[in-house]
Amino acid sequence: MELLSTQPYKGTRDFYPDDMKLRNWFFGKIRRALELAAFDEYNGPMVESLDLYIAKSGEEIACEQTYNFEDRGGRRLAIRPEMTPTVARLVAAKCAELNMPLKWFSIPNLYRYERPQRGRLREHWQVNVDIFGCDTFDADLEVISTAINLMKSFDADETMFRVHINNRRFFNDVISAICGTDAEGSRKVSKVVDRRNKVTREAYVKDLTELGISEDKIAKIDALYTMTVEEATALCPESRGSEELLSLFEAVRAMGIEKYCVFDFGIIRGLDYYTGTVFEVFDEAPENNRAMFGGGRYDNLVGLFLKKTNISGVGFGFGDVTLENFLVTHKLIPDIYNIGKKVLVARFEEVPVEKYTSIVDSLRENGIVSSLYIGTKKFGKQLDYAIKGKYTHVVIIGGNELETGIAKIKNLSTHEETECPIDKIGKYFN
């Protein structure tokens, strides 16, 4: 029989214990930061109706980018590729009972059928942060400041990341004013602008030209990329999007977080459901200078489930892969593998096992990470096991120690041995 591969499925990862320590550390910090800001955690099923993603993104995109299948009852299902449709469904299901505005977050694992590359895998975990039921820019400001505070919780500062902010309403209005396009024309231009930094200048100009945009109009669009928010919005002062942008940046300055934020006309967020503020958080490191995550306002997703219901939403999401890349790049991961004292109780045949287990129980009751050696190997091998397992101390109780009532305690970092009454070991390490 041919042996099976030990490699995980393409685009997925194995998580060994040290990997899990890292993940639990940064997800723990994220949870604490969000709970301090009064966000409540939710979750949903791993499998949803494929129709959910078709309604949001269209059948072609939904089918190509999801792991989808038909169950035994003939229902078309998909393993969730994102969380936004799920949270919109949850809000719609109980909107009459929920206390608006909602501040919710989740950390689900997601699956997307796409080509794996740096920062993007087929399976990943994503932090989702959303506010529902607030129509004013206050929610936009809260979400952006929350994103900044999350980054700061890892000791990141303004030299390491920047929040690039735009507004889809403003974008549509100013493009319409410059190019004379209708809503659909502005949408097509947005698709070109969204991929501007991913293609050559020649390809960018060619795509705009094919939409009927002349050279002088392309120059006017280009000028927007270097403008301040005041300069850009002055081109379209009657736009609701201009008003929203100016109010948002005024509040950003009042909060003292303007050093983290910049206006960027090139930020579009390619998904069509965004309707107002959009933003992306960029890593400022030259070796990892890229958008790590982003989000924005979407005012109509709940309407997929309820007629005549308009519950506004604004939020962002970021994956564990890009966060880990950022933390590694900026050396922001502390020594999370040093958990303090970790004690192995060595085992000898002449001592009853229940004596050892009572000592381990006493250590754990006192908050000390501890374990009884499992097996029958000689003491030297047990010491090797303790060193490889990053234990800090070994408790030694053989026949002689049991008879005298005095245990030996070996410090593995200093190699020193001390003595302690067996009935006092539980308190020894405190």
N, C-alpha and C positions, 0 to 999 in steps of 0.2 A: 504494500500500500504506500502511495506517495505521501510524504510528510506534508502537513499543512504549513503555510507560511506563518511566521511569527510577527509579521508586519501588520499594523492596523490598516483598515480600509483607507484608500487614498483620500487625503484631505481631512482625516480625523487624527486624533492623538491619543496615545496612552498616557495615563497620569500615575506615575510611581509615587510612593509616599512623600519624597521631597518635593515633587511637583505639586502635590496636593497641599503641602504646607504653604507654598507660595500662593496658590489660588485662594486657600482659606484665609490667608493673611489679607490679601487685597480686597477680596469680597467682604471680609469682615469690616475693614475700614470703610468701604463704600456703604454698607448697611448702617453702620453707626452714624456716618455723616448724614445720610438721608433721613434716618429716624430722628436725629436731632433737629432736622428741618421740618419735622412733622409730616413726612411722607409715609404712607402705609403700604406694606408689601402685599401683592396679590400674585396669583398664578393662574394658569389655564391648562387645558389638555395639550399633550404633545401632538395629537392628531386632530385636524379640523376638516371641515368640508372644503373641497377644492373650490367650490363656488365662492367662498369667502375671498380667495385670492384672485379669482377671475373677475369678480365685481370690482375689485380695487385696481388691478393692474392689466386686465385684459387676458383672454384665454391663451394667446401665444406665449406671453411672458410667464404667466402663471404655470403653464404646463412645462415650459422649458427649464424653469429655474427651481422647480420643486421636485421632491421625491413623492410622486403621487401614484396611486393604485386604486383598484376597485375592490371593495370588500365582498364578503360572501353574500351580502344582501344587495349587491349591485350599486352601492353608494360610492361616489367618487370622493376619495379622501386624499389629503396631503399631510406629510409631516411638516410642522410649522416652519416656514422660512423666516418669519418675522413675527413680532408680537402686537403690532399696532392694530391689525384687524381683530385680533382676539380681544384686546382691551376695549375696542369700540363695541364689540358684541356684548361684553360683560356690562358695560355702562348702559347700553340700550336695554338689556334684559331687566334691569332694576332701576331705571332712571327716576321713576316716581318715588322710590324709597331712599335713594342715595342723598347724602348731605352735600350739596354743591357749595362752593367748588371743591372738587376732589383733588387730592394730591397723592398720587399712587406711584409705586415703582415695582419692578420685577427684575429677576436675573435668570431668565430661562436659557436652556440650550436650544439652538436653532440649526436647521439643516437647509443648505442651498446647493443645488446641483450646478456648480460652476467650476471654472479652472482654478485650482489652488495656486496662490501666489503669496508673497510677503504681506502679512497683515490680513489675509483673507483666506479662510479655509472652508471646507464644505460643512464642517460642524464647528460651531463656536458657541460660547456663552455671551450673552449681551445684556448689559444693564440698560433698562428702559425707565425713563422718568417722564411722567406726564401730569399735566393739570387740566381738568375738565370743568367746564361751566363758568369760566371767567372770560368775558368778551373784551376786556380792556388790556392795554399793553402791560398792566401790572403782572399778569401771568407770564408774559414774555420775559419781563425783567427778572421775575422770580426764577424761571427756568435757567436763564443765562447765568445769574449769580450762583445758582445751585451747581451748575457745571464748573464754574470757577472755583467754588469752595471744595468740590470734590477733588479737583486737581491740587489745590492747596493742602488738602488733608494728607497728601503724600509728600509734602514739603516742596512741591513744585512752585516756582516763582515766575514773574513776568518775563524773565529772560528765556524761559523754557517753553512756553506755550502762548498762543494768542487766539482770541475769539474773533473771527471774521464775520461781520453781520451785514445782511442786506434785507430787502423786503420784496416779496413777489408782486404785490400790488404796485409798488413803485416801479419795479422793473418793467412790468407790462405797460404801465402808463408812459414811462419815459421812452421806451422803445416805440410805442405807438406814435408819440409826439415826434420822434426823430425820423422814423421810417414810414409813417402813415399806414401801419399795419392794423388789422383787426385783432381780436382776441386770439384767433387761431394762428395768425401770422406771428404774433408776439410769442406764442407758445413754441412755435418752430424755431424762432431765433434763440429762445432760452435753451433749447437742446444743444445748439451750436456753442453758445457761451459756456454752458455747463461742462463741455468737454474741451474747452479752449486750451487748457494746460496739459492735455493728454495727446494732442496732435500737433503737427508742425504749423507754423504760421501760414504756410501756403495752403494747407488743407482747411484751416480755419477761414481764411479769406474766400477760398473756393466755395465752401459750404454756405457762407453768407451771400455771396454773389449769386449762387443758384436759387436763393430765396428772393432774388430781385433787389437786394440791398446794394446801392451804388457805392463807389469808392469813397465819396465825400461823407456818406452816411456811416460807413464803416469807421472812418476817422473820428466821427463824433462819438460813436460807441466806444472806440478805443480810449478816447479822452476820459471817459467815465471811470476807467480802471484806476486812475491816479488821483481822482478828486476826493476831497473831504466830503463828509455827509452834508455839510451846509452848501457846498458848491454844487453837488449833484442834485439835491432836492430843489435848489433854486431854478433848475431847468424845467421843473414840473411842479410848481408851488401849489396847484389846486388838487393834486393827487392825495387821496386818503393815505396812500402808502408813504408819501413824503411827510405827512403829519405824524404818522406812526413812528417813522424813523427818527425824526427830530425829537419827539417826546421820549423815545427810548434812550437816545444818546444823552439827552439832558438828564434823565434819571440815572444813567450810568455814571455820569460825571458827579452828580450829587451824592451817589453812594461811595464814591472814591475808588471805583473799579475800572476807570477809564484806561489805566495802564495795561489792562489785560485785553482791551477791546479795540477793534478798528473797523471802519466801514470798508466794505469790499463789494463793488458792483458785480464782480465775477462769481459771487456765491449765489447759486440758484437752487441747489438740491433738486436733482433730476426728477423726483416723483411729482406727478401733476397734482396730487391732493394738497400740497402746501399752498396756502392762500395769503399769508401775511409775512411776518418776520421769519427769516431763515438765517441759520448760522452754522459755521463749522469751526472746530477747534483744531488748530494747526500746531504740530511739533516744530519748534524753532531751531532744533539742532540741524546743522548742515547735512549730517549723515542720515537723518531720518526726517527731512523737511517735507511733511505731507499732512494732509487732513486726517486726523485720527478719528473724529466722530462729528456728528452734527444733528441738527433737528430744526424745528420750526413750528409755525402755527398751521393747523389743519381744522377748518371750521365745518366740515361736512361729512366726516366719516361715519358718525353715528346715524346719519340719514340713510345709510345703506340698509339699516334694520328697522327704522321707524319713520313713517310718513309724517310730514309736518312737524318734525322735530329737528331743532338745530342746536346741538350742544357743542360749543366750541372746545377745541383742544389745542394744547401746545406742549411740546416735549422734545426729548432727544434720546438717542441710544448710542452706546459704544460697546465694541467687542473686547473680550478679554485678551485677544492676540495683540491688538494695537496698544492696549494699555500696558501689557507686559513689555512690548518693544520700547515704549516710551520710558518706563521705569528703568529698564536695563540701560538704555542709551544715556540717561541722565544720572545713573548710579544712585537711584533713590530707594533701592531695596536694602533694608537693614539686615543684620544677622538674625533672620527669622528662625534659623535652624538651632540656635542656642536657646533652649526652652528653660534654662535654669538647672536645678538639680534633677537628676534622673538616676534612680537607684536600682541596681540589680541585686537580688538576694540570691547568693550562691547556694547550691544544693549538694548535700552529702548524704550518702546512703544510711548512715547511722542515726540520722535525725528524722523523726516522724514528719511527714509532709504537712500535717496540720499545724505544726509549730511554725513552719515557714509561712503558710498562708495567713496565720494570725498576725505575723509581723508585717506582711504586705498589706493586709487590711488596715493595720494601724497607721502605716505610712500614708496610704491613700486617704484615710480619714483626716489626716493632717495636711492634705493638699500636696503631697509629694508624688510625682510621677514615679511609679515603681512597678517591678515585675519579678516574679519568681522564675529562675532559670528552668526552662522546660527541657527535660532530657536527662541523660545519665553520663555525660562526658566528664572527664577529669577536670580538676579545678583550673589548670592552665588553659584548657580550651574554653572554659567558661569566662575566664578573663579576656581571652581574644574576642569572644562574642560581645562582651561588654564594651570593649574598645571600639569595635566595628559598629556597634549599635549606638555609639555616642552617649553611653552612660557616663555619669560623672563620679559615681561611687559604687562600691560593691560591699555588701554586708556579708560577713563571713561567720557562719555558725556551724562548726563541726561538732564532733562528740565532746571534745575538751571544753569548747566554749559553752555547750549546753550544760555540761556538768558544773562549770564555775558560774554560769549565769552572766558571763561577760562576752559580748560580741566584739569582733574586730571590724573596723570600717576602713576600707582602703579608698583613698582619694586618687582617682586615676590621672588627674592632671599633675599632682605633686608627688605621687607615688608614696605618700606618707600613710602610715597606719595609726589609727587611734582606737581607743576602747570605749565601750558604752554598755551599761547594763541592758540586758536583752529586753527587759520590760520598759525601758526608756527610749527605745529606738524610734518610736513614732514621733517623739518630740525632738530628737537629736538634730534634725535638719532644719528646724524652724529658727 
